[in-house]
Each structure stands twice: as structure tokens, then as C-alpha cells.
């Protein structure tokens, strides 16, 4: 975790806030390296973005088989 601030005290406070946020968002039974479900993380990271258009899967053509 990283904390930013104009002073050392602000940076320390930012780190403390990040740790508190991490602990508060943790769900029981989730591993510490991923304390929230992936779908919730994806929703958070993609907030405000348009949903990608689903393109048709590329078709493969076998040119040679040995």
C-alpha cells in the first residue's frame, strides 16, 4: 500500500486510511490477498466505462495437419 500527501504526516494518514478501507471491505472467508469477490472488484474498476461490445469469436482455419 502507498500513501500520498504533502507532508509525512498526511502520507502516514493516507496509508492508515488505506489499511482501514482494506480491512473494512474484507469479507469473511475470503483470502487476504483478495478480500472481495472478483465480480465486485471488476465492477469497481470498470465503473463509468461502457460495456465492451461482444465480438464474434475468431474463426480458425487449419492450413496443414501433420
Buried (B, 14 or more C-beta within 10 A) or exposed (E): EEBEEEEEEEBEEBBEEEEEEEEEEBEEEEEEEEBBEEEEEEEEEEEEEEEEEEEEEEEEEEEEEE
